[in-house]
Amino acid sequence: MKNSIISTAIILIGFALHLQAQQTETIAINTGIYATQLETGFQNALSIKRQAPEFPVEMKAARFEGLQSYVAAHLSYPRSARENNIEGIVKVLVQLSPEGKVLDAQIVKSLGYGCDEAALDMALNMPRWQPAMCNGAPIPAEIVVPVAFRLTL
C-alpha cells in the first residue's frame, strides 16, 4: 500500500512539473517606441530585436519674442519678498498648446515669500507664443522660463 501511494505521489509530482513547463509567461519587450507583451512557452527561446523607425526630424523650439521685457512689465515683486530682502530665480515649467497658448504652468524651482505665486500668475497670463514646430507642423511643447527676482538699490 505504501509503495502504491509513493508511486502515485511521484507520478502526480511529475505530471505537475510537466504542466508547469507548458504554462506560458508574459515577457515585456521594449521596442524603443512602446512596450509590447508576448506570450511564450517556457521551452521556446525568444530572441526578438526591433528597431524603432528613424525619420529625419526638423524641430524648432517655441519662441516668445521680447520675453524679458514682458516679464519686466508684468511681474510684480511680492511685498514679503521685498521686506525680507529675498532675491533669486523661480523656474516655471510652461506647457504650450500646438497653437502657442499657455495651457498650464508649474514651479520647478521655488523661491518662496510670494515669488512663486507671482511668477505663476505672470506665466499663466502670457500671450500666445510662436509654437514649437516639427517637420513644419505645430506641436505641443514645454519650456522652462527662469524668472529673476532682483532688488535694486
C-alpha positions in Angstrom: 0.0 0.0 0.0 2.8 2.4 0.9 4.6 1.7 -2.4 1.4 2.5 -4.4 0.9 5.8 -2.5 4.6 6.7 -3.1 4.3 5.7 -6.8 1.1 7.8 -7.2 2.7 10.8 -5.5 5.8 10.6 -7.8 3.5 10.4 -10.8 1.4 13.4 -9.6 4.6 15.4 -9.0 5.9 14.5 -12.4 2.6 15.5 -14.0 2.5 18.8 -12.2 6.1 19.6 -13.3 5.1 18.8 -16.9 2.1 21.1 -16.7 4.2 23.9 -15.2 6.6 23.6 -18.1 3.7 24.0 -20.6 2.5 27.2 -18.9 3.1 30.5 -20.7 4.8 33.5 -19.3 4.5 37.2 -20.3 7.7 38.9 -21.4 7.8 42.7 -21.9 9.9 43.8 -24.9 10.9 47.4 -25.3 10.9 48.3 -29.0 12.0 51.8 -28.4 8.6 53.3 -29.1 6.4 51.2 -26.8 6.5 48.1 -24.8 4.7 45.0 -26.2 3.8 41.9 -24.3 4.4 38.5 -25.9 3.2 35.1 -24.8 5.9 32.4 -24.9 6.3 28.9 -23.7 8.9 28.0 -21.1 10.7 25.8 -23.6 10.7 28.3 -26.5 13.7 30.5 -26.9 12.7 34.1 -27.6 15.1 36.4 -29.4 13.4 39.5 -30.9 15.2 42.7 -31.8 13.1 45.6 -33.1 14.4 48.9 -34.2 12.2 52.0 -34.0 11.8 53.7 -37.3 14.1 56.7 -37.8 12.8 59.7 -39.6 14.7 62.9 -40.3 13.1 65.3 -37.8 13.3 69.0 -38.2 12.3 70.7 -34.9 12.1 74.3 -33.8 11.5 75.3 -30.2 8.7 77.5 -29.1 9.6 81.2 -29.0 8.4 84.3 -27.3 9.9 87.5 -28.8 10.6 90.1 -26.0 10.2 87.6 -23.1 12.5 89.7 -20.8 10.6 92.9 -21.5 7.2 91.1 -21.0 8.4 89.7 -17.6 9.7 93.1 -16.5 6.4 94.8 -17.4 4.1 92.1 -15.9 5.9 90.7 -12.9 5.1 92.2 -9.5 7.7 91.9 -6.7 5.9 90.4 -3.7 5.8 92.6 -0.6 7.0 89.9 1.7 10.0 89.1 -0.6 10.9 92.8 -0.6 10.6 93.2 3.2 12.8 90.1 3.7 15.4 91.1 1.0 14.7 87.9 -0.9 16.4 87.6 -4.3 16.8 84.7 -6.7 15.3 82.8 -9.6 12.0 80.9 -9.8 11.9 78.4 -12.6 8.4 77.9 -14.2 7.6 75.0 -16.5 5.2 76.3 -19.0 3.1 73.9 -21.1 2.1 75.2 -24.5 -0.6 74.1 -27.0 0.2 73.5 -30.6 -1.2 77.0 -31.2 1.2 78.5 -28.7 -1.3 79.2 -26.0 -0.3 78.7 -22.4 -2.2 75.7 -21.0 -0.6 75.3 -17.6 2.4 76.3 -15.5 4.2 74.7 -12.6 7.0 75.7 -10.3 10.1 73.6 -10.8 12.4 75.7 -8.6 10.9 77.6 -5.8 12.0 80.8 -4.0 9.1 81.3 -1.6 7.9 84.6 0.0 5.2 85.0 -2.7 7.7 84.9 -5.6 6.4 81.5 -6.8 2.8 82.8 -7.0 3.8 86.0 -8.7 5.8 84.0 -11.3 3.0 81.6 -11.9 0.4 84.4 -12.3 2.7 86.1 -14.8 3.3 82.9 -16.8 -0.4 81.8 -16.9 -1.3 85.2 -18.3 1.3 85.3 -21.1 0.0 86.0 -24.6 0.5 83.3 -27.3 3.9 82.0 -28.1 5.2 81.2 -31.5 4.6 77.4 -31.4 7.1 74.7 -31.5 7.3 73.0 -34.9 8.2 69.5 -36.0 8.6 68.9 -39.7 6.6 72.1 -40.4 3.7 71.2 -38.2 2.9 72.9 -34.8 3.3 70.7 -31.8 2.6 70.9 -28.1 5.7 72.0 -26.1 7.0 72.5 -22.6 9.6 75.2 -21.8 11.2 76.3 -18.5 11.1 80.0 -18.0 13.5 81.4 -15.4 12.0 84.4 -13.6 14.6 86.5 -11.8 13.7 88.5 -8.7 16.3 91.2 -8.0 16.2 94.1 -5.7 17.8 97.3 -7.0 19.2 99.9 -4.7 
